[in-house]
């Protein structure tokens, strides 16, 4: 060992600057980054497995939209099946007598239709669901008139008889069309939706009341029970 000279200053190692050690992303090391990615992937796989329904998903069949009734008042009980259908005449709240008239000015009386099945249809020319049902009404009249069905269309909340008559002529409606401008018949029958269907048997008894438009198949199901015995009758008046 060499003797140190006390008069010479001690030898110090040279200073070397080293930058601080950095991770792969910021302060995170590569191992930490890989662990984090694996954790995220694992969580995603678990969530997919939990939220995926078992079995095969069958898409719902395409269904055509069906028109529904147009409400013109608060739902009420109205007529009940089994009750006698009221005559289309009476006295209003002011004590004035009224009689339902068709668009030609003739009285419409249920008494004239005894022995026939009667289908009363409350409707309006401005009512969308009623308009969509018009072809069905025309077809049912043409199909069942000779079998003893009398159809009566009662238009409500219209301006005048001429508008109702024009609608009937435009769409070739050959059955009885009446205009209930005062709303007396509508209130008498307790109708609160358009269209409202009332099916009456040959004895004048209400057999069914339906709110909303009907398809041809649905209408046929209500018509059959109210046809006269044997399914034939003389032409309606």
GIQUIRA-V903491 format. One record per helix or strand. SS is the DSSP state (~ for helix, > for strand). FROM is the first residue (numbers start at 1). TO is the last residue. If there is no record, write none. Layout:
ss=(SS;SS)
from=(FROM;FROM)
to=(TO;TO)
//
This chain:
ss=(>;>;~;>;>;>;>;>;>;~;>;~;>;~;>;~;>;>;>;~;~)
from=(25;28;30;70;84;89;97;101;107;110;117;128;149;161;176;184;193;196;205;216;229)
to=(25;28;51;71;84;91;99;102;107;113;123;147;156;170;180;188;194;200;211;224;231)
//
